[in-house]
Amino acid sequence: MTQLDVRPPQAAAETESGAADGDVRGKGLGKGSVGLVGSAVIGISTVAPVYCLTSTLGSTAGEVGVRMPAVFLAGFLPMLLVAFAYRELNKAVPDCGTSFTWTVKAFGPRVGWMCGWGLVIATIIVLSNLAGVATSYFWLLAGQITGNDAIAALDHDKTAHIATCLTLIAAATAISYRGMTATKGVQYTLVGLQLAVLAIFVAMAFRKAAAGTFDTGVHFSWQWMNPFAVESMGAFTAGLSLSIFMYWGWDTCLTANEETIGSAKTPGRASLIAMVVLVGSYLATGIAAQAAVGSGTKGLGLGNPETSGNVFAALAGPVMGPLLGILLFVAVLASAAASLQTTFIPVARTVLAMSTYEALPASYAKVHPRFKTPGRATVTAGVATGVFYTVMSLVSENVLTDTIFALGLMICFYYSLTAFACAWYFRRELRDCARDLLFKGVFPVLGGLLLASVFCKTLVDMWNPAYGSGSTVLGVGSVFVIGVGLLALGLLVMLATERRSPAFFRGEVLTKSTPALVVED
């Protein structure tokens, strides 16, 4: 039996990972710095499970009541489907540009550039939010430990808050600058602490639920796991949007693919491990907390609007006691700080890839000769985060809040594009076997459609001034203005970049292509 190779000449060479060389370029990053466990830990850390739970557990319960665990499962589904798309694309093209590189290969330079822009902007917004949360919990924890309310109140002093926030951003930038080895070492400790404290909280919450300690507690029912029992589609969509945010960041495993042992397969496996750990943690914590205190709007109920924005601050003492309760504050601080540090990975490596392929200025393509990291891109991301948070804080707290609400739009935007890119990139292979049809076609398209639907529904909801802080711009909700405005800004930056880097936008640097067609004779 012979094989007829009809690939174009530039795509015929093979790399060590098995991916076609073509026009994909090496970046000079430190190869083999992270293994399977380290990659999964980094993915979990970027998501920041404890921080996500304390900030969205109550809000989700407020939207869907006791069906909150079902919504966590529903939010997991599109992320899992998109994760299959990332895995398959990474096998074919293990490039640290991930969504940017893959959408260029599938849809061309302009769609790919906007996809990269969505990832970068989403990450900058998250970094600023994480820094703010870490700062708040730093002063709150300091006040708890010292028993001094005046120290805890420093979080409300704008000068002290911003100064602390900038210090944390600088520290996270420095660790990321020093490479994946330094990042991995810090993350093992911080992620281990988060998961251990969550396990203690879950065990003690179930114990309180069994003893009927709190009047608002409720008995477990399998109906909690039924998403079709949510009272209205509006409530379900709102809860789903919050749930999707809780899973965002697992793709960091993929952006570190050029630094991972077995770059074609390990990152995809790590992302799936991270997703399973996350959904397990969310379900266990959500069920335990709801059983212990219920999802009502009074007292310790998860849906109480006075505490829903920071559930663990309200539940730490009642569920875990004063001493162990401090551990929960430490875990939230560790979660935000850990995620702050690892979230620099995707933005810096995406900028590095865009620069390497001449979609951004060449200066960002420089890799530190010793640490093998995108040094300039990492520092620039840190500076951009610090400036963004400082300006937004000084302008208006409402603007800062609405910017965070606009984050979901960016997440759905670039995730759905990447999912559709998978099906289009592999379109010639979908008839090869059932496995290819499902994992390269059906699952990615379903995930993309689900996220695109959430994108469109969120866009409609954002128009309403009541969405977010309630601020308006000419009668339109400020969240809509910020979300759409950031995407429009991307178009303007892309047009300006096209004048400076015409070769990339002509498709001469990173070409639109599909996998090689190999015909057996």
C-alpha positions in Angstrom: 0.0 0.0 0.0 1.4 3.4 -0.9 0.3 6.9 0.1 0.0 9.9 -2.1 0.9 13.1 -0.2 -0.9 16.0 -1.8 0.1 18.6 0.9 1.5 21.9 -0.3 5.4 21.9 -0.1 5.5 24.4 2.9 3.3 22.1 5.0 5.1 18.8 4.2 7.7 19.0 7.0 6.8 17.5 10.4 7.8 18.8 13.8 8.7 16.6 16.8 5.2 16.9 18.1 3.7 15.7 14.8 2.2 19.0 13.8 3.0 20.3 10.3 5.6 23.1 10.3 4.0 25.1 7.5 4.3 28.8 8.5 4.0 28.2 12.2 7.0 29.7 14.0 8.9 28.8 17.2 9.0 31.6 19.8 12.0 30.7 21.8 10.1 29.8 24.9 11.4 27.4 27.5 10.5 24.0 26.2 9.7 21.1 28.7 9.1 23.4 31.7 5.8 22.0 32.7 4.3 18.5 32.9 0.7 17.2 32.9 0.1 17.9 36.6 1.8 21.3 36.5 -0.3 22.3 33.4 -3.5 21.2 35.1 -2.7 23.1 38.3 -2.0 26.3 36.3 -5.3 25.9 34.5 -7.2 25.5 37.8 -5.3 28.4 39.3 -6.2 30.8 36.5 -9.9 30.0 37.0 -9.5 30.8 40.8 -12.3 28.4 42.1 -12.5 29.9 45.6 -12.7 33.4 44.4 -15.3 32.5 41.7 -17.4 30.7 44.3 -17.4 33.5 46.8 -18.3 36.1 44.2 -20.9 34.2 42.1 -22.4 31.4 44.3 -24.9 33.8 45.9 -25.6 35.7 42.7 -26.4 32.4 40.9 -28.7 31.3 43.7 -30.4 34.7 43.6 -31.2 34.1 39.9 -32.2 30.4 39.9 -32.8 29.5 43.5 -32.2 25.9 44.5 -31.4 25.0 40.9 -28.0 26.6 41.3 -26.1 23.2 41.0 -28.0 22.5 37.8 -26.9 25.8 36.3 -23.3 24.9 37.3 -23.6 21.8 35.3 -25.2 23.6 32.4 -22.4 26.1 32.3 -19.9 23.3 32.3 -21.4 21.8 29.1 -20.4 24.5 26.6 -17.0 24.8 28.2 -16.4 21.0 27.9 -17.5 21.1 24.2 -15.2 24.0 23.5 -12.4 22.2 25.4 -12.6 19.4 22.9 -12.1 22.0 20.1 -9.0 23.3 21.9 -7.6 19.8 22.3 -8.0 18.9 18.7 -6.6 22.2 17.4 -3.6 21.9 19.8 -2.8 18.4 18.5 -2.6 19.8 14.9 -1.0 23.2 15.7 0.5 23.4 19.2 1.2 27.2 19.1 1.1 29.5 22.1 -1.1 31.9 20.1 -4.0 29.4 20.5 -7.2 31.1 19.6 -5.5 33.8 17.6 -3.3 31.4 15.6 -6.1 28.8 15.1 -8.7 31.3 13.9 -6.2 32.8 11.5 -5.6 29.3 10.0 -9.3 28.7 9.8 -10.9 32.1 8.9 -8.0 34.4 7.9 -6.0 37.2 9.4 -8.8 39.7 10.3 -11.1 37.3 12.1 -8.0 35.8 13.9 -6.7 39.2 14.9 -10.1 40.2 16.5 -10.2 36.8 18.3 -6.8 37.5 19.7 -8.0 41.0 20.7 -11.0 39.6 22.5 -8.7 37.3 24.6 -6.3 40.0 25.4 -8.9 42.5 26.5 -10.8 39.9 28.5 -7.6 39.0 30.3 -6.7 42.6 31.1 -10.2 43.1 32.6 -9.9 40.0 34.7 -6.4 40.9 35.9 -7.6 44.3 37.2 -10.6 42.6 38.9 -8.4 39.9 40.5 -6.0 42.5 41.8 -8.8 44.5 43.3 -10.3 41.4 45.0 -6.9 40.3 46.3 -6.4 43.8 47.8 -9.8 43.8 49.5 -9.2 40.4 51.1 -5.6 41.4 52.1 -6.9 44.2 54.2 -10.0 42.2 55.4 -7.7 39.4 56.5 -5.3 41.8 58.2 -8.2 43.2 60.1 -9.5 39.8 61.1 -6.0 38.6 62.3 -5.3 41.8 64.3 -8.9 42.4 65.5 -8.5 46.0 64.4 -11.4 47.4 62.3 -9.3 50.4 61.4 -6.9 48.2 59.5 -9.7 46.4 57.6 -11.1 49.9 56.8 -8.0 50.7 54.8 -9.5 48.9 51.9 -12.0 51.8 51.6 -9.1 54.3 51.6 -8.7 54.9 47.8 -5.0 55.7 48.1 -4.1 52.7 50.2 -6.3 50.4 48.1 -4.7 51.5 44.8 -1.2 51.4 46.2 -1.7 47.8 47.5 -3.3 46.8 44.3 -0.4 48.1 42.2 2.0 46.3 44.5 0.2 43.0 44.0 0.2 43.5 40.2 3.9 44.2 40.3 4.7 41.1 42.3 2.6 38.9 40.0 4.2 40.4 37.0 7.7 39.7 38.4 6.9 36.0 39.1 5.5 35.5 35.6 8.5 37.3 34.1 10.8 34.7 35.7 9.3 31.8 33.8 7.0 28.8 34.0 9.2 27.0 36.6 8.8 29.8 39.1 5.1 30.0 38.2 4.6 26.3 38.7 6.2 26.2 42.2 4.1 29.0 43.6 0.9 27.5 42.1 1.3 24.0 43.7 1.1 25.7 47.1 -1.7 28.1 46.4 -3.9 25.7 44.5 -3.4 23.0 47.1 -4.4 25.4 49.8 -7.6 26.4 48.0 -8.8 22.9 47.4 -7.9 21.8 50.9 -9.9 24.7 52.5 -12.8 24.1 50.2 -12.9 20.4 51.2 -13.0 21.4 54.9 -15.8 23.9 54.2 -17.8 21.3 52.3 -17.4 18.7 55.1 -18.4 21.2 57.8 -21.3 22.6 55.8 -22.7 19.1 55.3 -22.3 18.5 59.0 -24.2 21.6 59.8 -26.9 20.7 57.3 -27.3 17.2 58.9 -27.6 18.7 62.3 -30.1 21.3 61.1 -28.0 24.1 62.7 -29.5 26.9 60.6 -33.2 27.6 60.2 -32.8 28.4 56.5 -31.2 25.1 55.6 -33.0 22.8 53.2 -32.9 19.0 52.5 -31.1 17.8 49.4 -33.3 17.0 46.4 -32.3 15.6 43.0 -34.4 18.3 41.5 -31.6 20.7 42.3 -29.7 19.1 39.4 -32.6 19.6 36.9 -31.9 22.7 34.7 -35.3 22.4 33.1 -37.0 23.2 36.4 -35.7 26.8 36.4 -38.7 29.1 36.6 -37.9 31.3 33.5 -35.6 31.4 30.5 -34.4 34.9 31.6 -33.3 33.6 35.0 -31.7 30.5 33.4 -29.7 32.7 30.9 -28.6 35.0 33.7 -27.4 32.1 35.8 -25.8 30.4 32.9 -23.8 33.6 32.1 -22.5 33.6 35.7 -21.7 29.9 35.5 -19.7 30.3 32.2 -17.6 33.1 33.9 -16.8 30.6 36.7 -15.1 28.2 34.3 -13.2 30.9 32.3 -9.4 30.5 32.3 -8.9 26.7 31.8 -7.4 27.4 28.4 -4.3 28.8 30.0 -3.1 25.1 29.9 -3.1 25.5 26.1 -1.4 28.9 25.9 1.6 27.3 27.7 1.7 24.5 25.1 5.1 25.4 23.7 6.6 25.1 27.2 4.8 21.9 28.1 6.3 18.4 27.9 4.5 16.7 25.0 3.1 19.9 23.6 0.7 18.2 21.2 -1.2 16.1 23.7 -0.4 17.2 27.3 -2.1 20.6 27.3 -5.4 19.2 26.0 -5.4 16.4 28.6 -4.5 19.0 31.4 -7.4 21.2 30.4 -9.9 18.3 30.7 -8.5 17.4 34.1 -8.8 21.0 35.2 -12.4 21.1 34.0 -13.3 18.0 35.9 -11.7 19.3 39.1 -13.5 22.6 38.8 -17.0 21.2 38.1 -16.6 18.7 41.0 -15.5 21.5 43.4 -18.4 23.8 42.3 -21.0 21.1 42.6 -19.8 19.9 46.0 -19.5 23.4 47.4 -22.8 24.6 46.0 -24.8 21.6 47.2 -23.2 21.7 50.7 -23.7 25.4 51.1 -27.3 25.3 49.9 -28.1 22.3 52.2 -26.7 24.2 55.2 -28.1 27.7 54.7 -30.6 27.5 51.8 -30.8 29.8 48.8 -33.3 32.3 50.2 -32.9 36.1 50.4 -33.0 36.4 54.2 -30.3 35.8 56.9 -27.5 33.5 55.8 -29.5 32.4 52.7 -27.2 32.4 49.6 -29.6 34.7 47.7 -29.4 37.4 50.3 -28.5 40.5 48.2 -26.6 42.0 51.1 -24.1 39.1 51.2 -24.4 37.4 47.7 -21.5 39.3 46.3 -19.1 37.7 48.9 -20.7 34.6 50.3 -17.7 33.2 52.1 -17.3 36.4 54.1 -20.8 35.8 55.5 -20.5 32.0 55.9 -16.9 31.6 57.2 -17.7 32.1 60.9 -21.1 30.5 61.1 -20.0 27.3 59.2 -16.4 26.9 60.1 -16.1 28.8 63.4 -13.9 31.9 64.1 -10.6 30.1 63.9 -11.1 27.9 60.9 -13.1 30.7 59.3 -9.9 32.7 58.9 -8.7 29.9 56.7 -11.5 30.7 54.3 -10.4 34.3 54.1 -6.8 33.1 53.4 -8.1 30.8 50.7 -10.0 33.6 48.9 -6.9 35.8 49.1 -4.7 32.9 47.8 -7.2 32.1 45.0 -7.2 35.7 43.8 -3.4 36.1 44.1 -2.7 32.8 42.4 -5.0 33.6 39.5 -3.6 37.1 39.2 -0.2 35.6 38.6 -1.1 32.8 36.2 -3.5 35.0 34.2 -0.5 36.8 32.8 0.4 33.6 30.9 -2.3 33.7 28.2 -2.2 37.4 27.6 1.6 37.6 27.3 1.9 34.5 25.1 -1.0 35.7 22.8 0.8 39.0 22.4 4.1 37.2 21.8 2.4 35.1 19.0 0.7 38.0 17.4 4.0 39.9 17.3 5.9 36.9 16.0 3.5 36.7 13.1 3.7 40.4 12.5 0.2 41.2 13.7 1.7 43.5 16.4 4.9 45.5 16.7 8.0 43.3 16.5 9.3 44.5 19.9 6.8 42.2 21.7 8.3 39.1 20.0 11.4 39.3 22.2 11.9 36.4 24.7 14.1 36.9 27.8 17.4 35.0 27.1 17.6 33.6 30.6 14.0 33.0 31.7 12.7 32.1 28.2 9.6 34.1 28.8 7.9 36.9 26.7 9.4 39.5 29.0 8.3 42.7 27.2 4.8 41.4 26.7 4.5 40.3 30.3 5.7 43.7 31.6 3.4 45.5 29.2 0.4 43.5 30.4 1.3 44.3 34.0 1.6 48.0 33.2 -1.7 48.0 31.2 -3.5 46.2 34.1 -2.2 48.8 36.7 -3.1 51.7 34.5 -6.5 50.3 33.7 -7.4 49.6 37.3 -6.2 53.0 38.6 -8.0 55.0 35.9 -11.2 53.1 36.3 -11.1 53.4 40.1 -10.5 57.1 40.0 -13.1 57.8 37.3 -16.0 55.8 38.8 -16.6 52.6 40.8 -19.7 52.2 38.6 -17.5 52.2 35.4 -15.2 49.6 37.0 -18.1 47.4 37.9 -19.7 47.7 34.5 -16.4 46.8 32.8 -16.3 43.6 34.8 -20.0 42.9 33.7 -18.8 43.3 30.1 -16.3 40.6 30.5 -18.8 37.8 29.6 -19.2 39.3 26.2 -15.5 39.0 25.5 -15.3 35.4 26.8 -18.2 34.1 24.7 -16.8 36.0 21.7 -13.4 34.4 21.4 -14.4 31.0 22.8 -17.2 30.6 20.2 -14.9 31.8 17.4 -12.3 29.2 18.4 -14.9 26.4 18.5 -16.2 27.3 15.0 -12.6 27.5 13.8 -12.1 23.9 14.9 -14.9 22.5 12.8 -14.0 24.6 9.7 -10.2 23.8 10.0 -10.9 20.1 10.1 -13.8 20.1 7.7 -12.1 17.7 5.3 -11.6 15.1 8.0 -15.1 15.0 9.4 -16.1 12.0 7.2 -13.0 10.0 8.1 -14.5 8.4 11.2 -17.1 8.8 13.9 -14.5 10.0 16.4 -13.4 12.9 14.1 -17.0 13.8 13.3 -17.8 14.2 17.0 -14.7 15.7 18.5 -13.7 17.9 15.5 -17.1 18.8 14.3 -20.3 18.2 16.2 -19.1 18.9 19.8 -17.2 22.2 18.8 -20.1 23.5 16.8 -22.6 22.8 19.6 -20.3 24.5 22.1 -19.8 27.4 19.8 -23.6 27.8 19.2 -24.3 27.7 22.9 -21.7 30.4 23.6 -22.8 32.5 20.6 -26.4 32.3 21.9 -25.3 33.6 25.3 -23.3 36.3 23.6 -26.4 37.5 21.7 -28.6 37.3 24.7 -26.1 39.2 26.9 -25.8 41.8 24.2 -29.6 42.4 24.3 -29.7 42.4 28.1 -26.8 44.9 28.2 -28.8 47.5 26.3 -31.0 47.8 29.4 -29.6 50.4 31.8 -30.6 48.2 34.7 -27.9 45.7 33.7 -24.8 46.1 35.8 -24.5 49.2 38.0 -27.5 51.0 36.4 -25.4 53.7 34.7 -26.4 54.9 31.3 -24.8 56.7 28.3 -27.4 58.5 26.2 -30.1 56.2 27.5 -28.2 53.0 26.7 -26.8 50.8 29.5 -23.1 51.6 30.1 -22.3 47.8 30.1 -23.4 47.7 26.5 -21.4 50.8 25.6 -18.3 49.4 27.3 -18.6 45.9 25.8 -19.4 46.9 22.3 -17.0 49.9 22.6 -14.0 47.6 23.5 -14.8 45.4 20.4 -15.1 48.5 18.2 -11.8 49.7 19.6 -10.2 46.4 18.5 -11.4 47.1 15.0 -9.8 50.5 15.0 -6.5 49.2 16.4 -6.6 46.4 13.8 -7.0 48.9 10.9 -4.1 51.0 12.3 -2.0 47.8 12.6 -2.8 46.8 9.1 -1.2 49.9 7.7 2.0 49.1 9.6 2.0 45.3 9.0 0.3 44.7 5.6 2.0 41.3 5.0 0.2 39.6 7.9 -3.2 41.0 6.7 -2.5 39.9 3.2 -2.1 36.3 4.5 1.6 36.1 3.7 2.9 35.4 7.2 0.4 33.0 8.8 -1.7 31.5 6.1 -5.3 30.4 6.0 -5.0 26.6 5.5 -6.4 23.2 6.4 -4.7 19.9 7.4 -3.0 17.9 4.8 -5.1 15.6 2.6 -3.5 12.2 2.5 -5.0 9.8 0.0 -4.3 6.0 0.4 -3.8 4.0 -2.7 
